[in-house]
Amino acid sequence: MRDRPPRRRERDGRWELGRRSEELAARHLEALGYRVVARNVRCPGGEADLICRQGGEWVVVEVRGRRSDRFGPAAQSVDVRKFRRLVRVGQWFLAQAGLPDAPWRIDLVTVTWPATADEPAGAVAPRVAVYRRLEGGAQR
């Protein structure tokens, strides 16, 4: 049996960048008082990176990892279609949990990894930003 060739995103490191970004985002949110309840939640309407609780609210979290802002800020990369998918995931998740009327919101966490982030010694820390209560997605 032959091994399959790596997918393009695996070859260029996007999958690993995404995984590292989600892990860092979860730790950052926990330090801010969020409680991570679920990761990589998939439903027929879409996918959410994290589902959290903060105070009395449920939070659907989208994580965007970037190597730079060369192609624009990561915060602008959540378009209207992605926002609608996050809404569907949030509604589905709460319905599955038997809490369809619970208060909830959508947050975005961006992680920008500097060019030296892969170097073990003297690496610059990535920049993490949390955007609370997204409304409608970024307009392009």
Number of C-alpha atoms within 10 A of each C-alpha: 3 4 5 6 8 9 9 10 11 12 11 11 11 15 14 13 20 17 15 15 23 24 15 18 26 23 14 16 18 15 10 11 12 19 18 18 11 13 16 13 15 13 14 9 14 16 20 24 22 21 24 22 17 15 10 9 13 22 25 26 30 23 24 23 24 21 17 14 12 8 10 10 13 21 20 13 16 21 14 15 12 18 18 17 17 25 21 17 22 27 19 19 20 16 13 10 9 10 12 14 9 12 11 20 16 21 20 22 23 23 26 21 21 16 12 14 15 11 9 8 8 9 12 14 11 19 12 17 15 17 13 13 14 14 12 15 17 15 9 8
